[in-house]
Amino acid sequence: MVYVDDRYGDDLLGDGKNQAEAPSSLGPIKTINLGLHLVADRGTIVILAGEYNRGDIVIDSKTAPHVKSELTLMAQNLNKNQCVELAVDSMKVDIDNLVLNIVAASNTEYFDLAGKLILGSKKHSVKVNIPESSNLRLKSKESLVLYGKSAFVKAEPEMGKK
């Protein structure tokens, strides 16, 4: 697991470990993009609640060199905050046949994406698995682009209320 904390993480000194589990470690990193670079295939990036707004989030063979088949993004609460706010222009997922799991650590956390979500490309298809107890909310006026055979698995869209 790789831990990311926008408020207390450090991309220069952090080692991506959870200090609570390994007190001698340096602790979490600051950015999701560095987490992508460090995570192993079938690994998990634990993203602590907070606002992440540093450019686009791109999950591809360059930014996530070790990820080949499956990746889990897990939202984890921080104090009373349950929301991982992804305030980016876009989140692009482009690893062929990748299964991306969007999960909540304790079934109360959720992801808010304030940007375009792009799954796959002309050459690649992606599957997103969102268990019933987890949420990925696309903010209003944002778009979802599915290329190839990209799809959501075990996830039902819910329309926002006016």
C-alpha positions as semicolon CSV with decimal commas, in nm:
position;residue;x (nm);y (nm);z (nm)
1;M;0,000;0,000;0,000
2;V;0,104;0,354;-0,074
3;Y;-0,038;0,632;0,146
4;V;-0,111;0,981;0,012
5;D;-0,199;1,278;0,232
6;D;-0,234;1,621;0,072
7;R;-0,216;1,803;0,404
8;Y;0,068;1,624;0,589
9;G;0,241;1,418;0,320
10;D;0,582;1,502;0,176
11;D;0,696;1,403;-0,175
12;L;1,063;1,474;-0,095
13;L;1,093;1,302;0,243
14;G;0,791;1,072;0,257
15;D;0,825;0,704;0,177
16;G;0,453;0,639;0,116
17;K;0,411;0,433;0,432
18;N;0,157;0,480;0,707
19;Q;0,336;0,612;1,014
20;A;0,067;0,465;1,241
21;E;0,163;0,116;1,121
22;A;0,539;0,177;1,098
23;P;0,637;0,459;1,337
24;S;1,000;0,453;1,219
25;S;0,895;0,529;0,860
26;L;0,894;0,877;0,711
27;G;0,524;0,872;0,639
28;P;0,288;0,942;0,353
29;I;0,364;1,122;0,031
30;K;0,179;1,434;-0,081
31;T;0,063;1,366;-0,438
32;I;-0,140;1,097;-0,609
33;N;0,091;1,115;-0,909
34;L;0,392;1,006;-0,701
35;G;0,174;0,733;-0,549
36;L;0,103;0,605;-0,900
37;H;0,473;0,590;-0,974
38;L;0,543;0,390;-0,654
39;V;0,249;0,146;-0,642
40;A;0,290;-0,215;-0,752
41;D;0,058;-0,404;-0,986
42;R;-0,253;-0,512;-0,793
43;G;-0,152;-0,255;-0,530
44;T;-0,355;0,002;-0,340
45;I;-0,313;0,376;-0,309
46;V;-0,477;0,490;0,015
47;I;-0,579;0,854;-0,034
48;L;-0,656;1,039;0,287
49;A;-0,951;1,279;0,278
50;G;-0,862;1,627;0,156
51;E;-0,838;1,832;-0,162
52;Y;-0,603;1,721;-0,437
53;N;-0,573;1,986;-0,708
54;R;-0,230;1,960;-0,865
55;G;-0,285;1,919;-1,239
56;D;-0,430;1,617;-1,416
57;I;-0,427;1,266;-1,279
58;V;-0,302;1,032;-1,551
59;I;-0,286;0,657;-1,496
60;D;-0,091;0,507;-1,785
61;S;0,223;0,299;-1,845
62;K;0,448;0,604;-1,795
63;T;0,295;0,742;-1,476
64;A;0,223;0,400;-1,321
65;P;0,507;0,188;-1,462
66;H;0,449;-0,115;-1,236
67;V;0,069;-0,135;-1,285
68;K;-0,029;-0,387;-1,551
69;S;-0,364;-0,542;-1,459
70;E;-0,528;-0,398;-1,146
71;L;-0,511;-0,089;-0,924
72;T;-0,716;0,012;-0,621
73;L;-0,778;0,372;-0,515
74;M;-0,904;0,375;-0,157
75;A;-1,055;0,682;0,011
76;Q;-0,982;0,700;0,383
77;N;-1,127;0,950;0,627
78;L;-0,908;1,207;0,798
79;N;-1,050;1,333;1,127
80;K;-1,416;1,406;1,043
81;N;-1,356;1,459;0,670
82;Q;-1,484;1,172;0,453
83;C;-1,432;1,330;0,108
84;V;-1,136;1,291;-0,127
85;E;-1,185;1,595;-0,352
86;L;-1,010;1,555;-0,689
87;A;-1,021;1,911;-0,820
88;V;-0,833;1,847;-1,145
89;D;-0,897;1,921;-1,513
90;S;-0,920;1,551;-1,588
91;M;-0,853;1,202;-1,463
92;K;-0,733;0,981;-1,749
93;V;-0,705;0,603;-1,711
94;D;-0,528;0,441;-2,006
95;I;-0,373;0,100;-1,932
96;D;-0,513;-0,173;-2,156
97;N;-0,747;-0,412;-1,973
98;L;-0,682;-0,242;-1,639
99;V;-0,932;-0,305;-1,362
100;L;-0,955;0,010;-1,149
101;N;-1,120;-0,043;-0,810
102;I;-1,267;0,264;-0,637
103;V;-1,325;0,176;-0,271
104;A;-1,395;0,331;0,070
105;A;-1,182;0,230;0,369
106;S;-1,475;0,214;0,614
107;N;-1,777;0,238;0,381
108;T;-1,835;0,607;0,460
109;E;-1,573;0,780;0,245
110;Y;-1,620;0,892;-0,115
111;F;-1,444;1,052;-0,411
112;D;-1,564;1,378;-0,567
113;L;-1,415;1,434;-0,912
114;A;-1,436;1,795;-1,029
115;G;-1,300;1,725;-1,376
116;K;-1,350;1,509;-1,683
117;L;-1,316;1,131;-1,635
118;I;-1,163;0,959;-1,939
119;L;-1,143;0,580;-1,946
120;G;-0,938;0,403;-2,211
121;S;-0,826;0,528;-2,550
122;K;-0,859;0,427;-2,914
123;K;-0,626;0,134;-2,837
124;H;-0,712;0,048;-2,477
125;S;-1,016;-0,049;-2,269
126;V;-1,053;-0,006;-1,891
127;K;-1,293;-0,150;-1,635
128;V;-1,391;0,042;-1,322
129;N;-1,526;-0,151;-1,027
130;I;-1,709;0,052;-0,760
131;P;-1,848;-0,166;-0,479
132;E;-2,192;-0,078;-0,346
133;S;-2,044;0,070;-0,028
134;S;-1,822;0,317;-0,220
135;N;-1,888;0,633;-0,421
136;L;-1,727;0,819;-0,707
137;R;-1,922;1,137;-0,774
138;L;-1,868;1,335;-1,091
139;K;-1,942;1,701;-1,019
140;S;-2,208;1,871;-1,230
141;K;-2,111;1,999;-1,574
142;E;-1,828;1,747;-1,598
143;S;-1,815;1,469;-1,852
144;L;-1,742;1,101;-1,868
145;V;-1,570;0,960;-2,178
146;L;-1,556;0,584;-2,237
147;Y;-1,335;0,452;-2,517
148;G;-1,332;0,102;-2,666
149;K;-1,494;-0,150;-2,435
150;S;-1,436;0,059;-2,123
151;A;-1,712;0,011;-1,869
152;F;-1,821;0,035;-1,509
153;V;-1,858;-0,305;-1,343
154;K;-2,086;-0,361;-1,043
155;A;-2,167;0,009;-1,033
156;E;-2,496;0,183;-1,086
157;P;-2,501;0,551;-1,176
158;E;-2,712;0,772;-0,956
159;M;-2,839;1,101;-1,088
160;G;-2,787;1,407;-0,871
161;K;-3,084;1,591;-0,726
162;K;-3,176;1,937;-0,843
